[in-house]
């Protein structure tokens, strides 16, 4: 998918933040990163989009130096506005050219729902491995069941069971935007069927991450209302001879 597609999507993408599944994913990732041991000193969010994860991590890990990269200027514009009062660094980079950071310069790397749309996922995985220190951790979420109906069903079930009046009103006000997001997701689903996107099963995603040199810590195959897989991995220490 080209940059223009994501620039158009950026106008609505940030509204995903109000959906229950998205909040659960952000909370789960923030807990996983902060509870995984010593908090990372430096974390890179690859294809950071509108900065929702970086915002959550800044709240959870205020001492961590956070950096986000994305190729969409429109997405980064939203992220900069959201993170204006923070010290999070945002950088425009096209991942097909690799990452412009030194070897072993980050303690943790995240990549959320972006690998499937990148032209060369193997190269991106290799780059994420390269910039991680030995022992550094990777948190990778990737789409594997493009079922938009599951996402909205999850949110509306949450509203019926737990939602407050304010949550219901906010959802109702954003129904036109959700209709636009649904149309975008329908395009993604059609491209997935034509195999023009990198939609990997949990097993296949795990194998690709291992092929890049990572060791797997854990795999969760039912995040984002069952539509995505989360792989937690780390760069092993170099063998001592």
Secondary structure, 3 states (H helix, E strand, C coil): CCHHHHHHHHHHHHHHHHCHHHHHHHHHHHHHHHCCCCCCCEEEEECCCCCHHHHHHHHHCCCCEEEEEECCHHHHHHHHHHCCCCCCEEEECCHHHCCCCCCCCEEEEEEECCHHHCCCHHHHHHHHHHHEEEEEEEEEEEECCCCHHHHHHHHHHHHHHHCCHHHHHHHHHCHHHHHHHHHHHHHHHHHHHCCCCCCCCHHHHHHHHHHCCEEEEEEEEEECCCCEEEEEEEECCCCCC
